[in-house]
Amino acid sequence: MTDLLPCPFCTGTAQVCGEADYGGVYVACLTCSCALGEIWDRDAMPEHAFKSGAEAIAAWNSRTVPDTHVLLPKEPSQAMCDAFNRGREYLTWGDCYRAMIEAASQGSGDK
């Protein structure tokens, strides 16, 4: 069986849960409890009704970041801190947040 990738939200360890004969198989993060394929998930998205651990693992490992989202570093870069510290220049906290996200996406790599 293929190894599970870390949780995309907290990088925690994931685990296959449930049984195919008793409501299905799903994957859950042991740290933040994020899950894919739980019973309430399957009601809205029948494609998440996994019949085997291999199916659940394949789905968990193939998730991608939506086009409307960006990945951020665990720790803010200096550019992000600088954007935050210029907060008084922004009209709203949303503007400040967007400036920090923009600074993060520049990929300076500094921490």
N, CA and C of each residue as an Amber inpcrd file, in Angstrom:
protein
   333
   0.8480000  -1.1830000   0.0000000   0.0000000   0.0000000   0.0000000
   0.8940000   1.2480000   0.0000000   0.5000000   2.2610000  -0.7280000
   1.2520000   3.5090000  -0.8350000   1.2220000   4.2670000   0.4800000
   2.3320000   4.9340000   0.7850000   2.3970000   5.7550000   1.9910000
   1.5100000   6.9810000   1.8420000   0.9430000   7.4110000   2.9490000
   0.1340000   8.6230000   2.9630000   1.0370000   9.8450000   3.0270000
   0.6880000  10.8570000   2.2540000   1.4050000  12.1240000   2.3430000
   0.9680000  12.8410000   3.6210000   1.7740000  13.7800000   4.1090000
   1.3720000  14.5430000   5.3020000   0.1170000  15.3720000   5.0300000
  -0.5340000  15.7840000   6.0880000  -1.7110000  16.6360000   5.9760000
  -1.3340000  17.9400000   5.2710000  -2.1420000  18.3740000   4.2940000
  -1.8120000  19.6100000   3.5830000  -2.0470000  20.8620000   4.4190000
  -2.7580000  20.7270000   5.5400000  -3.0680000  21.8910000   6.3600000
  -2.0900000  22.0910000   7.5090000  -1.6570000  20.9800000   8.1230000
  -0.7820000  21.1250000   9.2890000   0.4990000  20.3020000   9.1700000
   0.6570000  19.5550000   8.0970000   1.7800000  18.6390000   7.8530000
   1.8240000  17.4840000   8.8510000   0.7230000  17.2380000   9.5390000
   0.6450000  16.1310000  10.4900000   0.5650000  14.7830000   9.8030000
   0.6690000  13.7330000  10.6030000   0.6010000  12.3640000  10.1120000
  -0.8480000  11.9700000   9.8590000  -1.0740000  11.3240000   8.7240000
  -2.4180000  10.8630000   8.3670000  -2.5240000   9.3610000   8.5720000
  -3.7670000   8.8980000   8.6990000  -4.0130000   7.4750000   8.9430000
  -5.2860000   7.0390000   8.2250000  -5.2750000   5.8250000   7.6940000
  -6.4720000   5.2530000   7.1010000  -7.3670000   4.7750000   8.2450000
  -8.6420000   5.1240000   8.1790000  -9.5900000   4.7760000   9.2380000
 -10.8130000   4.0860000   8.6290000 -11.5690000   3.4290000   9.4620000
 -12.8020000   2.7850000   9.0290000 -12.5520000   1.4520000   8.3500000
 -13.6460000   0.8190000   7.9710000 -13.5870000  -0.4620000   7.2750000
 -14.5950000  -0.4520000   6.1530000 -14.2370000  -1.0480000   5.0340000
 -15.1120000  -1.0640000   3.8570000 -16.4690000  -1.6750000   4.1720000
 -16.4980000  -2.6960000   5.0230000 -17.7540000  -3.3790000   5.3520000
 -18.6130000  -2.6240000   6.3600000 -18.0500000  -1.6130000   7.0170000
 -18.7760000  -0.8860000   8.0640000 -18.7910000   0.6080000   7.7800000
 -19.3630000   1.0100000   6.6780000 -19.5280000   2.4310000   6.3850000
 -18.4550000   3.0520000   5.5260000 -17.4350000   2.3390000   5.1980000
 -16.4250000   2.8700000   4.2900000 -15.1160000   3.2260000   4.9470000
 -14.1720000   3.5440000   4.0980000 -12.8110000   3.8620000   4.5090000
 -12.5770000   5.3480000   4.2820000 -11.8480000   5.9730000   5.1790000
 -11.4880000   7.3770000   5.0080000 -10.0820000   7.6030000   5.5470000
  -9.5390000   8.7750000   5.2610000  -8.2210000   9.1580000   5.7660000
  -8.4130000  10.3590000   6.6690000  -7.7290000  10.3600000   7.8020000
  -7.8210000  11.4810000   8.7380000  -6.4340000  11.8580000   9.2470000
  -6.2410000  13.1490000   9.4830000  -5.0010000  13.6490000  10.0780000
  -5.0800000  13.4360000  11.5840000  -4.0270000  12.8820000  12.1630000
  -4.0030000  12.6280000  13.6020000  -3.7410000  13.8940000  14.4110000
  -3.3180000  14.9640000  13.7360000  -3.0060000  16.2060000  14.4440000
  -4.1770000  17.1810000  14.4430000  -4.7070000  17.4910000  13.2390000
  -5.7530000  18.5190000  13.1590000  -7.1370000  17.9490000  12.8500000
  -7.2320000  16.6410000  12.6840000  -8.4920000  15.9460000  12.4190000
  -9.0910000  16.2210000  11.0450000  -8.3540000  16.8530000  10.1590000
  -8.8060000  16.9990000   8.7760000  -9.0430000  15.6010000   8.2280000
 -10.1060000  15.4090000   7.4590000 -10.4070000  14.0720000   6.9480000
 -10.9520000  14.1490000   5.5270000 -10.8220000  13.0520000   4.8270000
 -11.3420000  12.9300000   3.4740000 -12.0510000  11.5890000   3.3660000
 -13.3710000  11.6330000   3.0960000 -14.1360000  10.4160000   2.8950000
 -14.9850000   9.9830000   4.0710000 -15.1270000  10.8340000   5.0930000
 -15.9900000  10.4720000   6.2120000 -17.4490000  10.4530000   5.7550000
 -18.3160000   9.8520000   6.5430000 -19.7100000   9.6250000   6.1520000
 -20.4140000  10.9220000   5.7430000 -20.2360000  12.0210000   6.4810000
 -20.9120000  13.2690000   6.1340000 -20.2840000  13.8860000   4.8860000
 -19.0470000  13.5600000   4.6010000 -18.3790000  14.0010000   3.3860000
 -18.9920000  13.2900000   2.1800000 -19.2910000  12.0110000   2.3280000
 -19.7990000  11.1910000   1.2310000 -21.2120000  11.5590000   0.8280000
 -22.0040000  12.0990000   1.7420000 -23.3620000  12.4980000   1.3860000
 -23.3440000  13.5730000   0.3060000 -22.4640000  14.5480000   0.4510000
 -22.3770000  15.6440000  -0.5130000 -21.5190000  15.2760000  -1.7160000
 -20.5490000  14.3830000  -1.5120000 -19.6180000  14.0170000  -2.5820000
 -19.4800000  12.5010000  -2.6470000 -20.3740000  11.8450000  -3.3610000
 -20.3390000  10.3810000  -3.4150000 -19.0100000   9.8170000  -3.9130000
 -18.2550000  10.6090000  -4.6450000 -16.9520000  10.1330000  -5.1120000
 -15.9750000   9.9160000  -3.9570000 -16.3320000  10.3790000  -2.7680000
 -15.5060000  10.1680000  -1.5840000 -15.9270000   8.9310000  -0.7890000
 -16.7760000   8.0930000  -1.3610000 -17.1860000   6.8330000  -0.7110000
 -16.1730000   5.7640000  -1.0980000 -15.0650000   5.7180000  -0.3890000
 -13.9730000   4.8150000  -0.7340000 -14.2630000   3.4000000  -0.2470000
 -14.0070000   2.4420000  -1.1180000 -14.2640000   1.0410000  -0.7930000
 -13.0230000   0.3220000  -0.2980000 -11.8700000   1.0010000  -0.3890000
 -10.6310000   0.3630000   0.0740000  -9.6550000   1.4240000   0.5650000
  -8.7110000   0.9590000   1.3450000  -7.6600000   1.8530000   1.8030000
  -6.8800000   2.4390000   0.6450000  -6.6460000   1.6250000  -0.3860000
  -5.8930000   2.1010000  -1.5520000  -6.6120000   3.2620000  -2.2470000
  -7.9480000   3.1710000  -2.3710000  -8.7230000   4.2660000  -2.9750000
  -8.6210000   5.5320000  -2.1350000  -8.7720000   5.3860000  -0.8240000
  -8.7190000   6.5390000   0.0740000  -7.3410000   7.1910000   0.0370000
  -6.2980000   6.3760000   0.0420000  -4.9290000   6.9010000   0.0070000
  -4.6740000   7.6320000  -1.3040000  -5.1190000   7.0530000  -2.4120000
  -4.9220000   7.6970000  -3.7150000  -5.5990000   9.0700000  -3.7520000
  -6.8010000   9.1650000  -3.2060000  -7.5140000  10.4460000  -3.1830000
  -6.7990000  11.4450000  -2.2740000  -6.3970000  11.0050000  -1.0770000
  -5.6950000  11.8710000  -0.1230000  -4.4000000  12.4040000  -0.7380000
  -3.6630000  11.5370000  -1.3830000  -2.3580000  11.9160000  -1.9290000
  -2.4370000  12.7350000  -3.2140000  -3.6170000  12.8150000  -3.8320000
  -3.7180000  13.5260000  -5.1070000  -4.3700000  14.9000000  -4.9860000
  -4.6430000  15.3490000  -3.7760000  -5.2740000  16.6600000  -3.6160000
  -4.3220000  17.7620000  -4.0470000  -4.8880000  18.8200000  -4.5790000
  -4.1130000  19.9690000  -5.0130000  -4.6590000  21.2230000  -4.3500000
  -3.8620000  22.2560000  -4.3690000  -4.2770000  23.5370000  -3.8100000
  -5.2220000  24.2070000  -4.8170000  -6.4120000  24.6380000  -4.3770000
  -7.3290000  25.3130000  -5.3030000  -6.6920000  26.5680000  -5.9000000
  -7.1230000  26.9330000  -7.0930000  -6.5860000  28.1180000  -7.7680000
  -6.7640000  29.3860000  -6.9500000  -7.7520000  29.4130000  -6.0790000
  -8.0310000  30.6120000  -5.2820000  -7.2020000  30.6720000  -4.0030000
  -6.3290000  29.6770000  -3.7670000  -5.5300000  29.6260000  -2.5490000
  -4.0450000  29.6820000  -2.8910000  -3.2510000  30.0690000  -1.9120000
  -1.7990000  30.0290000  -2.0540000  -1.2190000  29.3100000  -0.8500000
  -0.0990000  28.6450000  -1.0480000   0.6040000  28.0290000   0.0610000
   1.5100000  29.0670000   0.6980000   1.5590000  29.0690000   2.0000000
   2.3970000  30.0170000   2.7270000   3.4300000  29.2610000   3.5450000
   4.5470000  29.9090000   3.8190000   5.5500000  29.2570000   4.6580000
   5.0370000  29.1100000   6.0900000   5.5900000  28.1390000   6.8230000
   5.1890000  27.9630000   8.2230000   5.5490000  29.1840000   9.0500000
   6.6600000  29.7810000   8.7470000   7.1150000  30.9890000   9.4380000
   7.1160000  32.1430000   8.4420000   6.7240000  33.3400000   8.8790000
   6.7010000  34.4650000   7.9470000   8.1150000  34.8510000   7.5080000
   8.2290000  35.2130000   6.2440000   9.5050000  35.6920000   5.7260000
   9.7110000  37.1290000   6.1920000  10.8990000  37.6320000   6.0080000
  11.1640000  39.0280000   6.3670000  10.2790000  39.9520000   5.5500000
  10.0670000  39.6260000   4.2930000   9.2010000  40.4510000   3.4380000
   7.7780000  40.4920000   3.9840000   7.2880000  39.3660000   4.5030000
   5.9440000  39.3330000   5.0840000   5.8870000  40.1840000   6.3410000
   6.9180000  40.0920000   7.1760000   6.9720000  40.9090000   8.4000000
   7.0180000  42.3920000   8.0540000   7.8020000  42.7270000   7.0370000
   7.8760000  44.1230000   6.6080000   6.5160000  44.6180000   6.1370000
   5.7990000  43.7710000   5.3780000   4.4650000  44.1550000   4.9080000
   3.5280000  44.3620000   6.0900000   3.6100000  43.4850000   7.0920000
   2.7690000  43.6280000   8.2810000   3.1020000  44.9160000   9.0320000
   4.3870000  45.1900000   9.1710000   4.8200000  46.3810000   9.9120000
   4.4400000  47.6800000   9.2130000   4.1660000  47.6060000   7.9170000
   3.6750000  48.7780000   7.1860000   2.1590000  48.8680000   7.2860000
   1.5480000  48.1300000   8.1830000   0.0970000  48.0190000   8.3050000
  -0.6510000  49.3270000   8.3660000  -0.0590000  50.3410000   8.9600000
  -0.7470000  51.6310000   9.0720000  -0.9460000  52.2870000   7.7140000
  -0.1900000  51.8300000   6.7100000  -0.3250000  52.3770000   5.3570000
  -1.5720000  51.8490000   4.6590000  -2.1380000  50.7460000   5.1520000
  -3.2610000  50.0980000   4.4880000  -4.5790000  50.6360000   5.0190000
  -5.5820000  50.6240000   4.1610000  -6.8910000  51.1110000   4.5680000
  -7.6110000  50.1190000   5.4710000  -7.3760000  48.8240000   5.2460000
  -8.0470000  47.8020000   6.0400000  -7.0530000  46.6960000   6.3670000
  -7.4310000  45.8320000   7.3220000  -6.5930000  44.6680000   7.6180000
  -6.5700000  43.7210000   6.4320000  -7.6360000  43.6960000   5.6480000
  -7.6500000  42.8780000   4.4380000  -6.5600000  43.3040000   3.4660000
  -6.3680000  44.6340000   3.3370000  -5.2890000  45.1320000   2.4760000
  -3.9290000  44.7030000   3.0140000  -3.7830000  44.7570000   4.3290000
  -2.5310000  44.3240000   4.9600000  -2.2990000  42.8360000   4.7110000
  -3.3350000  42.0300000   4.8820000  -3.2480000  40.5940000   4.6610000
  -2.8380000  40.2980000   3.2210000  -3.4890000  40.9750000   2.2700000
  -3.1560000  40.7550000   0.8630000  -1.7090000  41.1450000   0.5750000
  -1.2030000  42.1960000   1.2090000   0.1980000  42.5990000   1.0230000
   1.1400000  41.5200000   1.5760000   0.7790000  40.9200000   2.7090000
   1.6010000  39.8490000   3.2800000   1.5960000  38.6250000   2.3660000
   0.4320000  38.2750000   1.8130000   0.3330000  37.1400000   0.8910000
   1.1690000  37.4140000  -0.3540000   1.0720000  38.6280000  -0.8700000
   1.8680000  38.9950000  -2.0430000   3.3670000  38.8870000  -1.7420000
   3.7770000  39.3160000  -0.5630000   5.1900000  39.2240000  -0.1800000
   5.6100000  37.7500000  -0.0780000   4.7210000  36.9020000   0.4380000
   5.0420000  35.4730000   0.5650000   5.1870000  34.8390000  -0.8040000
   4.3600000  35.2370000  -1.7570000   4.3840000  34.6110000  -3.0750000
   5.6030000  35.0190000  -3.8880000   6.3400000  36.0350000  -3.4200000
   7.5450000  36.4510000  -4.1230000   8.6860000  35.4530000  -3.9100000
   8.5130000  34.5750000  -2.9160000   9.4600000  33.4720000  -2.7330000
  10.8660000  33.8860000  -2.3980000  11.0180000  34.8510000  -1.5110000
  12.3720000  35.2910000  -1.1700000  13.1430000  34.2270000  -0.4110000
  12.4110000  33.3170000   0.2740000  13.0710000  32.2300000   0.9840000
  13.6520000  32.6050000   2.3160000  13.6480000  33.8830000   2.6750000
  14.1810000  34.2430000   3.9880000  13.1620000  33.9510000   5.0640000
  13.6240000  33.7020000   6.2740000  12.7070000  33.3530000   7.3680000
  12.7820000  34.3660000   8.4600000
